[in-house]
Amino acid sequence: MRYSLNPPGGESFEALRTRARAFLQKALRAYGGRRILVSSHQNFMQQLHGELRTVDPYAALRADILNLELNEFHLDAAGRLLRHRVEYLCPDASAYPSF
């Protein structure tokens, strides 16, 4: 399936994934071994989660990230995913769709 949500001349999902990958690499170099908090819009977070979970850019779009959903990723020293935990800070967040 091909997605076409981006406006003409807008960022493709592949480009967004590349940006998410570059962000992750930069964050690992600067903050490896430390806890960091990342907040962004849903499409970027889907691609960042996809990069962490080694899921392709379009499969990453299937994971809806709810408002006030806290995702905790534990990585090893090489940046590989060891554990992923989700906590819903607003248990009924699914009743309020993201925009």
N, CA, C and O atoms as CSV, one atom per row, in Angstrom:
chain,resi,resn,atom,element,x,y,z
A,1,MET,N,N,0.844,-1.176,0.000
A,1,MET,CA,C,0.000,0.000,0.000
A,1,MET,C,C,0.889,1.238,0.000
A,1,MET,O,O,1.884,1.292,0.723
A,2,ARG,N,N,0.535,2.219,-0.800
A,2,ARG,CA,C,1.281,3.480,-0.834
A,2,ARG,C,C,0.440,4.543,-0.143
A,2,ARG,O,O,-0.761,4.652,-0.392
A,3,TYR,N,N,1.056,5.305,0.703
A,3,TYR,CA,C,0.386,6.403,1.390
A,3,TYR,C,C,0.677,7.694,0.652
A,3,TYR,O,O,1.764,7.867,0.101
A,4,SER,N,N,-0.275,8.590,0.639
A,4,SER,CA,C,-0.069,9.868,-0.037
A,4,SER,C,C,-0.655,11.004,0.790
A,4,SER,O,O,-1.365,11.862,0.266
A,5,LEU,N,N,-0.359,11.003,2.054
A,5,LEU,CA,C,-0.880,12.024,2.945
A,5,LEU,C,C,-0.084,13.321,2.886
A,5,LEU,O,O,-0.566,14.366,3.324
A,6,ASN,N,N,1.121,13.263,2.353
A,6,ASN,CA,C,1.952,14.457,2.320
A,6,ASN,C,C,1.517,15.358,1.164
A,6,ASN,O,O,1.159,14.858,0.097
A,7,PRO,N,N,1.541,16.669,1.359
A,7,PRO,CA,C,1.151,17.597,0.299
A,7,PRO,C,C,2.191,17.602,-0.819
A,7,PRO,O,O,3.320,17.157,-0.614
A,8,PRO,N,N,1.817,18.105,-2.005
A,8,PRO,CA,C,2.788,18.182,-3.098
A,8,PRO,C,C,4.066,18.881,-2.637
A,8,PRO,O,O,4.022,19.959,-2.046
A,9,GLY,N,N,5.192,18.253,-2.916
A,9,GLY,CA,C,6.472,18.811,-2.482
A,9,GLY,C,C,6.773,18.564,-1.013
A,9,GLY,O,O,7.805,19.006,-0.508
A,10,GLY,N,N,5.881,17.862,-0.324
A,10,GLY,CA,C,6.070,17.592,1.104
A,10,GLY,C,C,7.036,16.441,1.332
A,10,GLY,O,O,7.518,15.829,0.379
A,11,GLU,N,N,7.313,16.152,2.572
A,11,GLU,CA,C,8.264,15.109,2.954
A,11,GLU,C,C,7.638,13.730,2.787
A,11,GLU,O,O,6.553,13.480,3.312
A,12,SER,N,N,8.295,12.840,2.074
A,12,SER,CA,C,7.817,11.468,1.922
A,12,SER,C,C,8.066,10.707,3.229
A,12,SER,O,O,8.832,11.147,4.086
A,13,PHE,N,N,7.399,9.555,3.358
A,13,PHE,CA,C,7.623,8.744,4.553
A,13,PHE,C,C,9.042,8.200,4.595
A,13,PHE,O,O,9.617,8.041,5.671
A,14,GLU,N,N,9.607,7.914,3.430
A,14,GLU,CA,C,10.998,7.457,3.402
A,14,GLU,C,C,11.941,8.556,3.896
A,14,GLU,O,O,12.881,8.285,4.643
A,15,ALA,N,N,11.681,9.809,3.469
A,15,ALA,CA,C,12.512,10.934,3.933
A,15,ALA,C,C,12.304,11.173,5.419
A,15,ALA,O,O,13.251,11.485,6.141
A,16,LEU,N,N,11.065,11.029,5.877
A,16,LEU,CA,C,10.782,11.185,7.304
A,16,LEU,C,C,11.508,10.110,8.098
A,16,LEU,O,O,12.048,10.383,9.171
A,17,ARG,N,N,11.523,8.886,7.573
A,17,ARG,CA,C,12.223,7.790,8.241
A,17,ARG,C,C,13.715,8.082,8.302
A,17,ARG,O,O,14.357,7.833,9.323
A,18,THR,N,N,14.269,8.608,7.215
A,18,THR,CA,C,15.686,8.968,7.187
A,18,THR,C,C,15.972,10.033,8.244
A,18,THR,O,O,16.997,9.975,8.923
A,19,ARG,N,N,15.076,10.996,8.382
A,19,ARG,CA,C,15.239,12.043,9.397
A,19,ARG,C,C,15.146,11.448,10.803
A,19,ARG,O,O,15.905,11.834,11.692
A,20,ALA,N,N,14.222,10.515,11.005
A,20,ALA,CA,C,14.092,9.855,12.314
A,20,ALA,C,C,15.358,9.062,12.632
A,20,ALA,O,O,15.834,9.078,13.767
A,21,ARG,N,N,15.902,8.369,11.629
A,21,ARG,CA,C,17.136,7.591,11.821
A,21,ARG,C,C,18.298,8.505,12.193
A,21,ARG,O,O,19.075,8.192,13.095
A,22,ALA,N,N,18.415,9.635,11.497
A,22,ALA,CA,C,19.495,10.593,11.783
A,22,ALA,C,C,19.338,11.161,13.187
A,22,ALA,O,O,20.323,11.330,13.906
A,23,PHE,N,N,18.101,11.457,13.578
A,23,PHE,CA,C,17.855,11.949,14.932
A,23,PHE,C,C,18.275,10.913,15.969
A,23,PHE,O,O,18.941,11.244,16.950
A,24,LEU,N,N,17.884,9.665,15.750
A,24,LEU,CA,C,18.230,8.603,16.691
A,24,LEU,C,C,19.741,8.448,16.811
A,24,LEU,O,O,20.264,8.340,17.920
A,25,GLN,N,N,20.438,8.436,15.698
A,25,GLN,CA,C,21.901,8.306,15.728
A,25,GLN,C,C,22.545,9.470,16.482
A,25,GLN,O,O,23.462,9.269,17.278
A,26,LYS,N,N,22.066,10.673,16.230
A,26,LYS,CA,C,22.602,11.847,16.924
A,26,LYS,C,C,22.302,11.772,18.429
A,26,LYS,O,O,23.164,12.084,19.250
A,27,ALA,N,N,21.095,11.364,18.782
A,27,ALA,CA,C,20.728,11.241,20.198
A,27,ALA,C,C,21.565,10.177,20.895
A,27,ALA,O,O,21.986,10.368,22.036
A,28,LEU,N,N,21.808,9.062,20.221
A,28,LEU,CA,C,22.632,8.004,20.816
A,28,LEU,C,C,24.064,8.471,21.033
A,28,LEU,O,O,24.674,8.154,22.054
A,29,ARG,N,N,24.609,9.230,20.069
A,29,ARG,CA,C,25.977,9.756,20.240
A,29,ARG,C,C,26.032,10.746,21.404
A,29,ARG,O,O,26.972,10.720,22.198
A,30,ALA,N,N,25.048,11.599,21.503
A,30,ALA,CA,C,25.072,12.654,22.521
A,30,ALA,C,C,24.635,12.170,23.906
A,30,ALA,O,O,25.139,12.652,24.920
A,31,TYR,N,N,23.696,11.214,23.950
A,31,TYR,CA,C,23.093,10.842,25.233
A,31,TYR,C,C,23.108,9.343,25.499
A,31,TYR,O,O,22.405,8.881,26.397
A,32,GLY,N,N,23.879,8.575,24.755
A,32,GLY,CA,C,23.919,7.128,24.950
A,32,GLY,C,C,24.129,6.760,26.412
A,32,GLY,O,O,24.986,7.325,27.092
A,33,GLY,N,N,23.336,5.805,26.884
A,33,GLY,CA,C,23.445,5.360,28.272
A,33,GLY,C,C,22.656,6.217,29.251
A,33,GLY,O,O,22.631,5.927,30.447
A,34,ARG,N,N,22.012,7.271,28.754
A,34,ARG,CA,C,21.226,8.158,29.626
A,34,ARG,C,C,19.764,8.125,29.211
A,34,ARG,O,O,19.427,7.703,28.105
A,35,ARG,N,N,18.911,8.572,30.107
A,35,ARG,CA,C,17.491,8.675,29.790
A,35,ARG,C,C,17.226,9.998,29.091
A,35,ARG,O,O,17.720,11.047,29.505
A,36,ILE,N,N,16.440,9.932,28.030
A,36,ILE,CA,C,16.035,11.159,27.349
A,36,ILE,C,C,14.531,11.098,27.087
A,36,ILE,O,O,13.943,10.018,27.040
A,37,LEU,N,N,13.932,12.237,26.920
A,37,LEU,CA,C,12.514,12.342,26.595
A,37,LEU,C,C,12.404,12.951,25.211
A,37,LEU,O,O,13.016,13.981,24.929
A,38,VAL,N,N,11.631,12.322,24.357
A,38,VAL,CA,C,11.425,12.822,23.000
A,38,VAL,C,C,9.928,13.048,22.815
A,38,VAL,O,O,9.113,12.169,23.093
A,39,SER,N,N,9.590,14.221,22.350
A,39,SER,CA,C,8.196,14.557,22.067
A,39,SER,C,C,8.131,15.136,20.662
A,39,SER,O,O,8.918,16.013,20.308
A,40,SER,N,N,7.189,14.641,19.864
A,40,SER,CA,C,7.062,15.125,18.495
A,40,SER,C,C,5.681,14.753,17.971
A,40,SER,O,O,4.853,14.219,18.710
A,41,HIS,N,N,5.434,15.037,16.689
A,41,HIS,CA,C,4.153,14.694,16.079
A,41,HIS,C,C,4.112,13.202,15.772
A,41,HIS,O,O,5.140,12.526,15.731
A,42,GLN,N,N,2.898,12.712,15.559
A,42,GLN,CA,C,2.703,11.272,15.440
A,42,GLN,C,C,3.498,10.635,14.305
A,42,GLN,O,O,4.112,9.589,14.516
A,43,ASN,N,N,3.512,11.223,13.111
A,43,ASN,CA,C,4.221,10.573,12.004
A,43,ASN,C,C,5.710,10.415,12.292
A,43,ASN,O,O,6.295,9.375,11.989
A,44,PHE,N,N,6.324,11.442,12.874
A,44,PHE,CA,C,7.742,11.330,13.222
A,44,PHE,C,C,7.933,10.237,14.267
A,44,PHE,O,O,8.844,9.415,14.161
A,45,MET,N,N,7.063,10.235,15.281
A,45,MET,CA,C,7.198,9.226,16.338
A,45,MET,C,C,6.965,7.816,15.788
A,45,MET,O,O,7.635,6.875,16.214
A,46,GLN,N,N,6.027,7.654,14.847
A,46,GLN,CA,C,5.824,6.342,14.236
A,46,GLN,C,C,7.106,5.874,13.553
A,46,GLN,O,O,7.487,4.709,13.670
A,47,GLN,N,N,7.769,6.781,12.840
A,47,GLN,CA,C,9.001,6.405,12.141
A,47,GLN,C,C,10.154,6.174,13.111
A,47,GLN,O,O,10.981,5.290,12.888
A,48,LEU,N,N,10.219,6.955,14.182
A,48,LEU,CA,C,11.250,6.733,15.199
A,48,LEU,C,C,11.028,5.380,15.867
A,48,LEU,O,O,11.977,4.622,16.067
A,49,HIS,N,N,9.783,5.076,16.213
A,49,HIS,CA,C,9.464,3.765,16.799
A,49,HIS,C,C,9.791,2.660,15.806
A,49,HIS,O,O,10.326,1.619,16.190
A,50,GLY,N,N,9.475,2.876,14.534
A,50,GLY,CA,C,9.792,1.886,13.503
A,50,GLY,C,C,11.277,1.638,13.399
A,50,GLY,O,O,11.720,0.499,13.253
A,51,GLU,N,N,12.043,2.707,13.474
A,51,GLU,CA,C,13.508,2.569,13.427
A,51,GLU,C,C,14.002,1.778,14.641
A,51,GLU,O,O,14.865,0.911,14.506
A,52,LEU,N,N,13.466,2.068,15.803
A,52,LEU,CA,C,13.873,1.358,17.022
A,52,LEU,C,C,13.470,-0.120,16.977
A,52,LEU,O,O,14.202,-0.984,17.461
A,53,ARG,N,N,12.318,-0.399,16.402
A,53,ARG,CA,C,11.807,-1.770,16.345
A,53,ARG,C,C,12.175,-2.486,15.051
A,53,ARG,O,O,11.758,-3.624,14.839
A,54,THR,N,N,12.955,-1.833,14.179
A,54,THR,CA,C,13.376,-2.359,12.875
A,54,THR,C,C,12.185,-2.812,12.025
A,54,THR,O,O,12.152,-3.927,11.504
A,55,VAL,N,N,11.220,-1.914,11.908
A,55,VAL,CA,C,10.033,-2.128,11.087
A,55,VAL,C,C,10.116,-1.146,9.923
A,55,VAL,O,O,10.549,-0.010,10.116
A,56,ASP,N,N,9.713,-1.553,8.720
A,56,ASP,CA,C,9.832,-0.670,7.558
A,56,ASP,C,C,8.913,0.558,7.696
A,56,ASP,O,O,7.964,0.530,8.480
A,57,PRO,N,N,9.189,1.630,6.941
A,57,PRO,CA,C,8.456,2.895,7.083
A,57,PRO,C,C,6.941,2.771,6.968
A,57,PRO,O,O,6.217,3.473,7.674
A,58,TYR,N,N,6.444,1.897,6.096
A,58,TYR,CA,C,4.999,1.771,5.925
A,58,TYR,C,C,4.368,0.896,6.994
A,58,TYR,O,O,3.235,1.154,7.403
A,59,ALA,N,N,5.062,-0.121,7.453
A,59,ALA,CA,C,4.568,-0.942,8.561
A,59,ALA,C,C,4.521,-0.104,9.838
A,59,ALA,O,O,3.650,-0.313,10.683
A,60,ALA,N,N,5.445,0.836,9.983
A,60,ALA,CA,C,5.473,1.694,11.169
A,60,ALA,C,C,4.217,2.551,11.273
A,60,ALA,O,O,3.830,2.954,12.369
A,61,LEU,N,N,3.579,2.832,10.136
A,61,LEU,CA,C,2.367,3.651,10.140
A,61,LEU,C,C,1.181,2.927,10.759
A,61,LEU,O,O,0.206,3.566,11.155
A,62,ARG,N,N,1.251,1.607,10.847
A,62,ARG,CA,C,0.148,0.825,11.424
A,62,ARG,C,C,0.066,0.970,12.943
A,62,ARG,O,O,-0.970,0.680,13.541
A,63,ALA,N,N,1.145,1.414,13.560
A,63,ALA,CA,C,1.167,1.562,15.022
A,63,ALA,C,C,0.650,2.944,15.382
A,63,ALA,O,O,1.363,3.936,15.234
A,64,ASP,N,N,-0.584,3.011,15.853
A,64,ASP,CA,C,-1.154,4.281,16.282
A,64,ASP,C,C,-0.537,4.654,17.626
A,64,ASP,O,O,-0.470,3.823,18.532
A,65,ILE,N,N,-0.095,5.875,17.754
A,65,ILE,CA,C,0.466,6.364,19.010
A,65,ILE,C,C,-0.554,7.338,19.574
A,65,ILE,O,O,-0.803,8.394,18.993
A,66,LEU,N,N,-1.137,6.984,20.696
A,66,LEU,CA,C,-2.222,7.776,21.269
A,66,LEU,C,C,-1.707,9.010,21.997
A,66,LEU,O,O,-0.544,9.078,22.395
A,67,ASN,N,N,-2.593,9.976,22.161
A,67,ASN,CA,C,-2.273,11.138,22.987
A,67,ASN,C,C,-1.943,10.651,24.393
A,67,ASN,O,O,-2.603,9.753,24.917
A,68,LEU,N,N,-0.939,11.234,24.991
A,68,LEU,CA,C,-0.495,10.899,26.345
A,68,LEU,C,C,-0.088,9.437,26.504
A,68,LEU,O,O,-0.261,8.852,27.573
A,69,GLU,N,N,0.448,8.853,25.447
A,69,GLU,CA,C,0.997,7.501,25.494
A,69,GLU,C,C,2.493,7.623,25.713
A,69,GLU,O,O,3.189,8.260,24.921
A,70,LEU,N,N,2.985,7.030,26.762
A,70,LEU,CA,C,4.410,7.057,27.081
A,70,LEU,C,C,5.031,5.739,26.635
A,70,LEU,O,O,4.633,4.670,27.098
A,71,ASN,N,N,5.997,5.819,25.744
A,71,ASN,CA,C,6.716,4.646,25.260
A,71,ASN,C,C,8.122,4.695,25.819
A,71,ASN,O,O,8.845,5.676,25.642
A,72,GLU,N,N,8.497,3.629,26.494
A,72,GLU,CA,C,9.827,3.547,27.093
A,72,GLU,C,C,10.623,2.486,26.335
A,72,GLU,O,O,10.247,1.314,26.314
A,73,PHE,N,N,11.724,2.907,25.714
A,73,PHE,CA,C,12.598,2.011,24.967
A,73,PHE,C,C,13.906,1.877,25.730
A,73,PHE,O,O,14.536,2.876,26.076
A,74,HIS,N,N,14.310,0.646,25.989
A,74,HIS,CA,C,15.603,0.370,26.624
A,74,HIS,C,C,16.514,-0.198,25.546
A,74,HIS,O,O,16.197,-1.206,24.915
A,75,LEU,N,N,17.652,0.463,25.342
A,75,LEU,CA,C,18.588,0.071,24.297
A,75,LEU,C,C,19.895,-0.397,24.905
A,75,LEU,O,O,20.260,0.014,26.007
A,76,ASP,N,N,20.600,-1.258,24.185
A,76,ASP,CA,C,21.930,-1.648,24.647
A,76,ASP,C,C,22.941,-0.588,24.207
A,76,ASP,O,O,22.564,0.413,23.598
A,77,ALA,N,N,24.213,-0.803,24.511
A,77,ALA,CA,C,25.248,0.190,24.217
A,77,ALA,C,C,25.384,0.464,22.715
A,77,ALA,O,O,25.845,1.535,22.321
A,78,ALA,N,N,24.987,-0.499,21.878
A,78,ALA,CA,C,25.068,-0.323,20.428
A,78,ALA,C,C,23.792,0.296,19.856
A,78,ALA,O,O,23.695,0.510,18.647
A,79,GLY,N,N,22.815,0.583,20.719
A,79,GLY,CA,C,21.568,1.194,20.261
A,79,GLY,C,C,20.514,0.197,19.825
A,79,GLY,O,O,19.507,0.590,19.236
A,80,ARG,N,N,20.719,-1.092,20.101
A,80,ARG,CA,C,19.728,-2.118,19.754
A,80,ARG,C,C,18.667,-2.212,20.846
A,80,ARG,O,O,18.957,-2.081,22.035
A,81,LEU,N,N,17.453,-2.438,20.417
A,81,LEU,CA,C,16.323,-2.510,21.344
A,81,LEU,C,C,16.405,-3.743,22.231
A,81,LEU,O,O,16.519,-4.869,21.745
A,82,LEU,N,N,16.346,-3.515,23.535
A,82,LEU,CA,C,16.306,-4.611,24.502
A,82,LEU,C,C,14.887,-4.840,25.006
A,82,LEU,O,O,14.456,-5.980,25.186
A,83,ARG,N,N,14.162,-3.739,25.233
A,83,ARG,CA,C,12.828,-3.826,25.832
A,83,ARG,C,C,12.029,-2.592,25.441
A,83,ARG,O,O,12.581,-1.500,25.307
A,84,HIS,N,N,10.734,-2.772,25.262
A,84,HIS,CA,C,9.824,-1.677,24.965
A,84,HIS,C,C,8.606,-1.826,25.862
A,84,HIS,O,O,8.003,-2.896,25.947
A,85,ARG,N,N,8.259,-0.734,26.526
A,85,ARG,CA,C,7.114,-0.740,27.440
A,85,ARG,C,C,6.249,0.468,27.115
A,85,ARG,O,O,6.763,1.548,26.824
A,86,VAL,N,N,4.927,0.283,27.165
A,86,VAL,CA,C,3.984,1.369,26.912
A,86,VAL,C,C,3.162,1.608,28.169
A,86,VAL,O,O,2.682,0.669,28.805
A,87,GLU,N,N,3.009,2.876,28.513
A,87,GLU,CA,C,2.143,3.257,29.629
A,87,GLU,C,C,1.192,4.327,29.128
A,87,GLU,O,O,1.604,5.290,28.481
A,88,TYR,N,N,-0.085,4.149,29.435
A,88,TYR,CA,C,-1.097,5.111,29.006
A,88,TYR,C,C,-1.373,6.068,30.157
A,88,TYR,O,O,-1.978,5.691,31.161
A,89,LEU,N,N,-0.928,7.300,30.001
A,89,LEU,CA,C,-1.099,8.296,31.051
A,89,LEU,C,C,-2.554,8.745,31.148
A,89,LEU,O,O,-2.984,9.261,32.180
A,90,CYS,N,N,-3.292,8.551,30.092
A,90,CYS,CA,C,-4.732,8.818,30.049
A,90,CYS,C,C,-5.368,7.517,29.560
A,90,CYS,O,O,-5.429,7.286,28.352
A,91,PRO,N,N,-5.847,6.656,30.478
A,91,PRO,CA,C,-6.310,5.323,30.097
A,91,PRO,C,C,-7.364,5.293,28.989
A,91,PRO,O,O,-7.435,4.317,28.242
A,92,ASP,N,N,-8.177,6.332,28.866
A,92,ASP,CA,C,-9.190,6.342,27.827
A,92,ASP,C,C,-8.781,7.209,26.628
A,92,ASP,O,O,-9.642,7.737,25.924
A,93,ALA,N,N,-7.483,7.355,26.397
A,93,ALA,CA,C,-6.970,8.191,25.303
A,93,ALA,C,C,-7.499,7.735,23.943
A,93,ALA,O,O,-7.635,8.551,23.031
A,94,SER,N,N,-7.797,6.448,23.795
A,94,SER,CA,C,-8.275,5.966,22.495
A,94,SER,C,C,-9.617,6.578,22.128
A,94,SER,O,O,-10.009,6.554,20.962
A,95,ALA,N,N,-10.327,7.127,23.110
A,95,ALA,CA,C,-11.603,7.801,22.844
A,95,ALA,C,C,-11.404,9.184,22.243
A,95,ALA,O,O,-12.352,9.796,21.752
A,96,TYR,N,N,-10.149,9.682,22.283
A,96,TYR,CA,C,-9.833,11.012,21.774
A,96,TYR,C,C,-8.763,10.892,20.703
A,96,TYR,O,O,-7.571,10.904,21.013
A,97,PRO,N,N,-9.178,10.776,19.429
A,97,PRO,CA,C,-8.207,10.545,18.361
A,97,PRO,C,C,-7.194,11.676,18.226
A,97,PRO,O,O,-7.477,12.836,18.527
A,98,SER,N,N,-6.004,11.300,17.762
A,98,SER,CA,C,-4.942,12.264,17.492
A,98,SER,C,C,-5.261,13.001,16.208
A,98,SER,O,O,-5.946,12.479,15.329
A,99,PHE,N,N,-4.764,14.202,16.111
A,99,PHE,CA,C,-4.948,14.982,14.883
A,99,PHE,C,C,-3.600,15.256,14.285
A,99,PHE,O,O,-3.507,15.901,13.241
